[in-house]
């Protein structure tokens, strides 16, 4: 019993340390976002003596957060919907038709998870197609980068769906598209929500692609807006903290809301005999 207790204590200690590593930076941002410039100069852990809500109005006005927020919502939501839907259709076809060609295509797709991105070639392609520095171009980029990991996740989940459902729907007169939309897609709800959340958070937090391919500040997402704001007001930690807090708040809310859908959707894919 003693070794098991030591293992549990060690696991709990590791979980506590990991939680502190994640929580402490958020706590610092949260507390300093409500302080005055003088109080936040040391970026301390003490609570603010006076609440300064003017920080947020200043950040929204000077940091152009409304425009960047709408851009981030557009990029993340559009690319997530497109990437998840395309990946679901591809994973379904590749999983149900196990030919050598489809097997090759599956491994070829998931290689994109590990292979590094060649920015030089990608820049040339973006220039040739006139997609560089455009909202449509960055949405296409994000959609393409999401597909490998999404196919990997959805492919394994489709294997758990009996093929008899496909056969029964075909006998009832369903074509390929109605079969996928009406029968298969609802059963994929848990993995689609999980994939969509991961993709959305990844796009929202991404910094490199907008930095390389969006030169116009009107097209910047919130990550670039925060970076630019920090360069201008790096001495004002109260404003920087308020800016970061406004940036991460939508992500936290979306993740918490998505948790409920994941848990409730776990029974959606269950097949009753």
Long-range contacts (C-beta under 8 A, 24 or more apart in sequence): 26-248, 28-241, 29-241, 29-244, 29-245, 29-248, 30-241, 30-245, 32-237, 32-238, 32-241, 33-238, 33-241, 33-242, 33-244, 33-245, 34-238, 34-242, 35-238, 35-241, 36-238, 37-236, 37-237, 37-238, 37-239, 39-238, 40-236, 40-237, 40-238, 40-241, 41-237, 43-237, 52-238, 55-238, 55-239, 55-241, 55-242, 56-242, 56-246, 58-239, 58-242, 59-229, 59-239, 59-242, 59-243, 59-246, 60-246, 62-229, 62-232, 62-233, 62-239, 63-225, 63-226, 63-228, 63-229, 63-243, 64-217, 64-225, 65-222, 65-225, 65-243, 65-246, 65-247, 67-218, 67-220, 67-225, 68-220, 68-221, 68-222, 68-224, 68-225, 69-222, 69-250, 71-135, 71-219, 71-220, 71-221, 71-222, 72-204, 72-221, 72-222, 72-223, 72-250, 73-250, 74-135, 74-139, 75-135, 75-138, 75-139, 75-142, 75-203, 75-221, 76-142, 76-200, 76-203, 76-204, 77-200, 78-139, 78-143, 79-139, 79-142, 79-143, 79-146, 79-199, 79-203, 80-146, 80-196, 80-199, 80-200, 80-203, 81-196, 82-139, 82-143, 83-142, 83-143, 83-144, 83-145, 83-146, 83-147, 83-150, 83-199, 84-146, 84-150, 84-192, 84-195, 84-196, 84-199, 86-143, 86-147, 87-146, 87-147, 87-150, 87-151, 87-154, 87-195, 88-150, 88-154, 88-185, 88-188, 88-192, 89-180, 90-147, 90-151, 91-150, 91-151, 91-154, 91-155, 91-158, 92-154, 92-158, 92-180, 92-184, 94-151, 94-155, 95-155, 95-158, 95-159, 96-158, 96-163, 96-166, 106-151, 106-155, 109-147, 109-148, 109-151, 110-148, 110-149, 110-151, 110-152, 111-148, 112-145, 112-147, 112-148, 112-149, 113-148, 113-149, 113-152, 117-145, 119-212, 123-212, 123-213, 126-213, 132-213, 133-213, 133-214, 133-215, 133-216, 133-219, 134-219, 135-219, 137-213, 138-209, 138-210, 138-213, 138-214, 138-219, 141-209, 141-213, 142-203, 142-206, 142-209, 145-209, 146-199, 146-202, 146-203, 149-195, 149-198, 149-199, 150-195, 150-199, 153-191, 153-194, 153-195, 154-188, 154-191, 154-192, 154-195, 157-188, 157-190, 157-191, 157-269, 158-184, 158-188, 160-269, 161-187, 161-269, 161-271, 162-271, 165-271, 186-268, 187-268, 187-269, 187-271, 188-269, 189-261, 189-265, 189-268, 189-269, 190-262, 190-265, 190-266, 190-268, 190-269, 191-269, 193-258, 193-261, 193-262, 193-265, 194-262, 196-258, 197-254, 197-255, 197-258, 197-262, 200-254, 201-251, 201-254, 201-255, 204-250, 204-251, 205-251, 222-247, 223-247
